[in-house]
Each structure stands twice: as structure tokens, then as C-alpha cells.
């Protein structure tokens, strides 16, 4: 009997330790992308990818080497903190990773560029907070779509003015938010909940397939979303925030009939960091799209 009581007491004492085993730490990473003259990539894309690789390096140094992300093959050489050269990069951004969540920057990334023997060397250094993942999170299924003729196709490239659609399915009931981050703007645009929904929360049913920003879908969207730019091109991030637990979108400014609600990008990042810290089941994923405007090049 005494042995049983000792065992129960030991289990009880260990419960707080198990609850706090998920550690949040300050992280720092650095990485270099080497872009040759024949590489088909813009300077903005190279900078973004360099920052994401530096985040990967920071996570690896703090939590280990195995990162789960979408791997995109390229002919860009990337050099990690240990000097290893890879022939592919992890397009991870704020995507859910197998070992840790990137909770946000603690200071702005620093980027330097050097031109050596016909190649551009982009070096990024990042500082942030990351939280260890100790259990699997919800596996989201979502695609970025645009209209191609009479059908919709998955894409990461738009011509200015083309409509954006998001195909989404979650494994369980939960709550969803979506934001647009423009690389040439200091604002974050709230895509979901819809501007007409003043509750600040958007509930989704598990297993149900949604097509957002489609007026013909069920339920129908109140409006379409067109991606535009007045520059030759720009890179925009689509951020999906999902949780089985209720959460309220970031506080933003109400737009007019033609414009969606927006908030300062720094305020959005602070909201996202606090919301993730409060919810260990939250999943945050980002995918980048390129918007081209050929007419701007000739004007």
C-alpha cells in the first residue's frame, strides 16, 4: 500500500513538469543564399528565402536538425551556420514545423548583399522566439487558387487584377483567420473573418471543404478579392491561422466599401505572437505569392 501511495504521489508531482515541458526560448540564426547570373529569381524573392533559411537555422540550433516544411528544389546554393551547402531550400516562413513554432521576431532581420565573381551573396541574420512542439498539431489542407480559363488552378503566381481563392479543409471543428502581408507595405490586411462579420471569429466545421472569396460557394462570400500591384511585381504572404480553440482576430481599422480591414504589420505580428503563446494547439502557416504587372515596367 505504501508503495502504491508513493507511486501516485510521484505521478502527481510530475504532472506540472509534463505541462511545462514545452519550452519557449530566444533563438538566433544566420544563413547565406548564393544567386548566380542565370538563376531565375528576383532580388525580393532571394531576400525572403534567405530570411526563411535563417529562421530554419535558428530552429535547428535550438531544437535539432529535422524541420518539416515544403521543400522546393532550386539551383540556389544555401550556406548554413555550419558551412554546409544545400541544393534546395525550406520555404517555411511561419509554417508549422515538426520541432518548434516560430513565435515572432524580437528584432528586425538584418540583410547584407555582396557581389562576388558574378554571383550575389545574400546573408540574413534573424532573432526571435520559438516554442518547442511536443505533440502533433492539426493537419490543414489548403490551396491558393486562381481562375485559368473556365477552371481554377493552384498557383503561387498572379497577374495584377486576378482573383484570389483559398480552398480549405480542417480535420476538426475550429476557428480560422487569414491575413495578407504585402512585402512593399507596412500594413496587414484581414481576409478572414469577412469584413461584414463583426463577431471577430470565423468558425469552420471539420472535414468540410470551403472555397473562400467565392460568391457562388456555400456559404457564399460577400465579395471577391483581387490581388493588385502598381509595381512591376511584388511578393505577398497569405497567412492562415487555425485553432480548435476559439480566438478573436487582431484589432483592426474598418475599411470602406472597396477596402478590407487593415492594421499595422508590427501590431499584427505582436497579436500573432501573443495568440500563439496562449494557445499551444494553434497552427500558423504562410505561403508566398508573386504578383506580376508587366505594364508597370514600361510606364
C-alpha positions as CSV (number, residue, x, y, z in Angstrom):
1,X,0.0,0.0,0.0
2,X,2.8,2.4,0.9
3,X,4.5,1.7,-2.5
4,X,1.2,2.5,-4.3
5,X,0.9,5.7,-2.4
6,X,4.5,6.7,-3.2
7,X,3.9,5.9,-6.9
8,X,0.7,8.1,-7.0
9,X,2.5,10.9,-5.2
10,X,5.3,10.7,-7.7
11,X,2.9,10.9,-10.7
12,X,1.1,13.8,-9.1
13,X,4.4,15.7,-8.6
14,X,5.4,15.0,-12.2
15,X,2.2,16.4,-13.8
16,X,3.3,20.1,-13.6
17,X,6.6,19.2,-15.1
18,X,4.9,17.5,-18.1
19,X,2.6,20.5,-18.5
20,X,5.6,22.9,-18.7
21,X,7.9,20.6,-20.8
22,X,7.1,22.7,-23.9
23,X,9.8,25.3,-23.7
24,X,9.9,28.7,-25.3
25,X,13.4,30.1,-25.9
26,X,15.2,33.0,-27.6
27,X,16.7,31.9,-30.9
28,X,19.2,33.3,-33.3
29,X,20.1,32.2,-36.8
30,X,22.1,33.2,-39.9
31,X,22.2,31.9,-43.5
32,X,23.5,32.9,-46.9
33,X,21.9,32.4,-50.3
34,X,24.1,32.4,-53.4
35,X,22.4,33.6,-56.6
36,X,24.1,33.2,-60.0
37,X,23.5,35.4,-63.0
38,X,21.5,32.7,-64.8
39,X,19.2,32.0,-61.8
40,X,15.5,32.8,-62.5
41,X,14.8,34.6,-59.2
42,X,14.1,38.2,-58.2
43,X,16.0,40.1,-55.5
44,X,12.9,40.3,-53.4
45,X,12.4,36.6,-53.6
46,X,16.0,35.9,-52.7
47,X,15.8,38.1,-49.6
48,X,12.6,36.4,-48.4
49,X,14.1,33.0,-48.9
50,X,17.3,34.0,-47.2
51,X,15.3,35.1,-44.1
52,X,13.3,31.9,-44.0
53,X,16.5,29.8,-44.2
54,X,18.0,31.8,-41.4
55,X,14.8,31.0,-39.3
56,X,15.4,27.4,-40.1
57,X,19.0,27.7,-38.9
58,X,17.8,29.3,-35.7
59,X,15.3,26.5,-35.0
60,X,17.9,23.8,-35.9
61,X,20.4,25.3,-33.5
62,X,17.9,25.4,-30.6
63,X,15.9,22.2,-31.1
64,X,17.6,19.9,-33.6
65,X,18.0,19.3,-37.3
66,X,14.8,17.9,-38.5
67,X,12.4,20.5,-39.9
68,X,9.1,19.6,-41.6
69,X,8.3,22.1,-44.4
70,X,7.5,22.3,-48.1
71,X,10.8,21.6,-49.9
72,X,11.2,23.4,-53.2
73,X,14.0,22.4,-55.5
74,X,16.1,25.2,-56.9
75,X,19.5,25.8,-58.3
76,X,20.3,28.3,-55.5
77,X,23.1,27.3,-53.1
78,X,22.4,28.0,-49.5
79,X,25.0,28.0,-46.8
80,X,24.0,27.3,-43.2
81,X,25.8,28.3,-40.0
82,X,28.0,25.3,-40.1
83,X,29.1,25.9,-43.7
84,X,27.1,23.1,-45.3
85,X,25.8,23.7,-48.8
86,X,22.3,22.6,-49.9
87,X,20.8,22.3,-53.3
88,X,17.3,23.1,-52.1
89,X,15.7,25.4,-49.5
90,X,12.9,25.1,-47.0
91,X,10.1,27.5,-47.9
92,X,8.9,27.6,-44.3
93,X,8.1,31.2,-43.2
94,X,5.7,30.8,-40.3
95,X,4.6,27.4,-41.4
96,X,4.0,24.7,-38.7
97,X,7.3,22.9,-38.2
98,X,7.9,19.5,-36.7
99,X,10.1,20.7,-33.9
100,X,9.2,24.3,-33.0
101,X,6.8,27.2,-33.7
102,X,8.4,30.5,-34.7
103,X,6.5,32.9,-32.5
104,X,7.9,36.1,-33.9
105,X,10.9,38.3,-34.3
106,X,12.5,40.0,-31.2
107,X,14.3,42.4,-33.5
108,X,14.2,43.2,-37.2
109,X,16.1,40.8,-39.5
110,X,19.4,42.2,-40.9
111,X,20.3,41.5,-44.6
112,X,23.6,42.2,-46.4
113,X,24.3,41.7,-50.1
114,X,27.7,41.2,-51.7
115,X,28.5,40.7,-55.4
116,X,31.5,38.3,-56.0
117,X,32.6,36.8,-59.3
118,X,29.2,37.2,-61.0
119,X,27.2,35.9,-58.0
120,X,25.1,37.7,-55.4
121,X,25.6,36.6,-51.8
122,X,22.5,37.4,-49.6
123,X,23.2,37.0,-45.9
124,X,20.4,37.2,-43.4
125,X,20.5,37.2,-39.6
126,X,17.4,36.8,-37.5
127,X,16.5,36.9,-33.8
128,X,13.2,35.7,-32.4
129,X,11.3,33.4,-30.0
130,X,10.4,29.8,-30.8
131,X,8.4,27.2,-28.8
132,X,9.1,23.5,-28.9
133,X,6.3,21.3,-30.3
134,X,5.8,18.2,-28.1
135,X,2.7,16.8,-29.8
136,X,1.3,16.7,-33.4
137,X,-0.9,19.6,-34.4
138,X,-3.9,19.7,-36.8
139,X,-3.0,18.8,-40.4
140,X,-4.6,21.5,-42.5
141,X,-5.3,21.1,-46.2
142,X,-5.4,24.3,-48.2
143,X,-4.6,25.7,-51.6
144,X,-4.2,29.1,-53.2
145,X,-6.2,29.2,-56.4
146,X,-6.9,31.5,-59.4
147,X,-9.1,31.3,-62.4
148,X,-7.5,29.8,-65.5
149,X,-10.0,29.8,-68.3
150,X,-13.1,28.1,-67.2
151,X,-11.5,26.3,-64.2
152,X,-9.5,27.2,-61.1
153,X,-5.9,26.0,-60.6
154,X,-3.5,26.0,-57.7
155,X,-0.8,28.7,-58.1
156,X,1.8,30.9,-56.4
157,X,1.9,33.5,-59.3
158,X,-0.8,36.1,-60.2
159,X,-1.1,38.8,-62.8
160,X,-2.3,42.1,-61.3
161,X,-6.1,42.1,-61.0
162,X,-6.6,38.4,-60.9
163,X,-8.9,37.0,-58.3
164,X,-7.7,35.0,-55.2
165,X,-9.5,32.0,-53.9
166,X,-8.5,29.8,-51.0
167,X,-9.5,26.1,-50.9
168,X,-9.5,25.0,-47.2
169,X,-10.3,21.9,-45.1
170,X,-9.6,21.3,-41.4
171,X,-9.6,17.8,-39.7
172,X,-11.8,19.1,-36.9
173,X,-14.1,21.9,-35.8
174,X,-12.3,25.1,-35.1
175,X,-11.7,28.7,-35.8
176,X,-9.9,30.4,-38.7
177,X,-8.4,33.7,-39.7
178,X,-6.5,34.7,-42.8
179,X,-4.3,37.7,-43.5
180,X,-2.5,39.2,-46.5
181,X,1.0,40.6,-45.8
182,X,2.4,42.8,-48.6
183,X,6.2,42.9,-48.9
184,X,6.1,46.6,-50.0
185,X,3.7,47.8,-47.3
186,X,3.7,48.2,-43.5
187,X,0.1,47.0,-43.3
188,X,-1.6,43.6,-42.8
189,X,-4.9,43.0,-44.4
190,X,-7.6,40.8,-42.8
191,X,-9.0,38.4,-45.4
192,X,-11.0,36.3,-42.9
193,X,-13.2,36.8,-41.0
194,X,-15.0,38.7,-43.7
195,X,-15.3,42.4,-43.3
196,X,-19.1,42.1,-42.9
197,X,-18.7,39.7,-39.9
198,X,-18.3,41.9,-36.8
199,X,-18.0,39.0,-34.4
200,X,-14.2,38.8,-34.9
201,X,-14.4,35.0,-35.1
202,X,-14.9,32.6,-38.1
203,X,-15.9,29.1,-37.2
204,X,-15.3,26.1,-39.5
205,X,-16.6,22.6,-39.5
206,X,-14.1,19.7,-39.5
207,X,-14.0,17.8,-42.8
208,X,-16.0,20.5,-44.7
209,X,-14.4,21.9,-47.8
210,X,-14.5,25.7,-48.1
211,X,-13.8,27.9,-51.1
212,X,-13.2,31.4,-49.7
213,X,-13.9,34.6,-51.6
214,X,-16.2,32.8,-54.0
215,X,-19.7,34.3,-54.3
216,X,-21.1,31.1,-55.8
217,X,-19.8,28.8,-52.9
218,X,-21.8,27.5,-50.0
219,X,-21.9,29.6,-47.9
220,X,-21.4,32.4,-50.4
221,X,-18.6,35.0,-49.9
222,X,-19.8,38.6,-49.6
223,X,-17.2,39.8,-52.1
224,X,-14.3,38.8,-54.4
225,X,-10.6,39.6,-53.7
226,X,-8.4,40.7,-56.5
227,X,-4.6,40.9,-56.0
228,X,-3.1,44.0,-57.5
229,X,0.1,45.9,-57.6
230,X,1.3,49.2,-59.2
231,X,4.9,47.9,-59.2
232,X,6.4,45.6,-61.9
233,X,6.0,42.8,-59.3
234,X,5.5,42.3,-55.5
235,X,5.6,39.3,-53.1
236,X,2.6,38.9,-50.8
237,X,2.2,36.4,-48.0
238,X,-1.0,34.6,-47.3
239,X,-1.1,33.7,-43.5
240,X,-3.6,31.1,-42.3
241,X,-4.3,30.9,-38.5
242,X,-6.3,27.9,-37.3
243,X,-7.1,26.5,-33.8
244,X,-9.6,24.1,-32.4
245,X,-10.0,26.7,-29.6
246,X,-11.9,30.0,-30.0
247,X,-9.8,33.1,-30.7
248,X,-10.6,36.6,-31.9
249,X,-8.9,38.3,-34.8
250,X,-6.5,41.1,-34.3
251,X,-7.9,44.6,-33.7
252,X,-8.0,46.5,-37.0
253,X,-9.4,49.5,-38.7
254,X,-12.7,49.1,-40.6
255,X,-12.3,49.6,-44.3
256,X,-14.8,51.3,-46.7
257,X,-16.9,49.5,-49.3
258,X,-13.9,49.0,-51.5
259,X,-11.2,48.2,-49.0
260,X,-10.7,45.4,-46.4
261,X,-9.9,45.9,-42.7
262,X,-6.2,46.6,-42.1
263,X,-3.8,47.1,-39.2
264,X,-0.1,47.9,-38.8
265,X,2.1,44.9,-39.7
266,X,4.0,45.2,-36.5
267,X,0.8,45.2,-34.5
268,X,-0.3,42.0,-36.4
269,X,3.0,40.3,-35.6
270,X,2.6,41.2,-31.9
271,X,-1.0,39.9,-31.9
272,X,0.1,36.7,-33.5
273,X,2.9,36.1,-31.1
274,X,0.6,36.7,-28.1
275,X,-2.2,34.5,-29.5
276,X,0.2,31.6,-30.3
277,X,1.7,31.8,-26.8
278,X,-1.8,31.5,-25.3
279,X,-2.8,28.5,-27.5
280,X,-0.4,25.6,-27.9
281,X,-2.8,23.9,-30.4
282,X,-2.8,26.9,-32.8
283,X,-1.4,26.3,-36.3
284,X,0.0,29.2,-38.3
285,X,1.1,28.6,-42.0
286,X,2.3,31.2,-44.5
287,X,2.6,30.8,-48.3
288,X,4.0,33.5,-50.6
289,X,2.6,34.5,-53.9
290,X,4.1,36.7,-56.6
291,X,2.0,39.3,-58.4
292,X,3.2,40.5,-61.8
293,X,2.4,43.8,-63.5
294,X,4.1,43.9,-66.9
295,X,2.6,47.3,-67.8
296,X,4.4,48.9,-64.8
297,X,7.7,48.0,-66.4
298,X,7.0,50.1,-69.5
299,X,5.3,53.1,-67.8
